[in-house]
Amino acid sequence: MQEAVAYHERHKPQALIVSRGGNVEVEEYDGGLDASKPHALYSGTKSFWGPLALVAQREGLLQLDETAGATFPSWREDPVKRQVTIRHLLTLTAGIGFGGLGNAVPVYEKALAVQLKDRPGSRFTYGGIPLQIFGAILSEKLKPRKVTPHEYLQAMILKPAGVEIASWRRLADGTQPLPTGAFLTARNWLAYGQYVLAHRAEFAECFTGTEANPRYGLCWWFAPPGAATDTVYASGSGGQALYVVPSAALVVARFGGGGSFKHDAFLKRLNV
């Protein structure tokens, strides 16, 4: 643990909380951050949507293997887009090219107009556009309930987890993005990891990879070489991380200010 903490401290540290068996073993702040100050998750925000999709599937709101065309006729009429499923979108294997990250996240309408670059299921390409298309699908399915995807997330995941989002960025049309945009404190980030740990059986489908990328599931990354094999984690630009290691009952929440922080280097040093 000391080696992992030392590695964190060498790479623009802002917050680190380590919880084992529900007990906090390490909690430290730096770089102008404290326990009360929210921090951007950047792409760590993606990690909310895989679990939520499974909740929605359990409720009968959607099925992971239904096509986007089942919701949007323009996709159903396209010979390539008609093959794209919700699972493809969440595993980033829908055939959509790189893009839609940070300030470039498109609104739903622009995301739906994207042209595919690869055959669905054939290639993993990191980006934010697939999550926005999932958001458009979920938004349509939730219209009878008169709630947004983010309100549904709050009700079904965040509130049960005891997680308080301090703020969430908005796009030009007033909607909130799915692949990025959440701000919360380190303790709330930890609370989400503890919730995922406690419900890991329910969310097991999030932690199954694809042929295109065996190390990425439904918006969660899996253990790199040298880490505990059951490690799963959320990753955000600038060194944001949430590590969950079920075999050690371990959850680690980390905020950073950029630099050369690497998940594999940290996890190799984490003595579980």
Helices and strands as residue ranges (DSSP letters): H 2-9, E 13-20, E 23-29, E 39-40, G 42-48, H 49-59, G 68-70, H 73-76, G 81-83, H 86-90, G 102-104, H 108-112, H 129-142, G 143-145, H 149-153, I 154-158, H 159-161, E 167-168, E 182-184, H 186-198, G 204-207, E 221-222, E 232-236, E 240-245, G 246-248, E 250-256, H 263-269
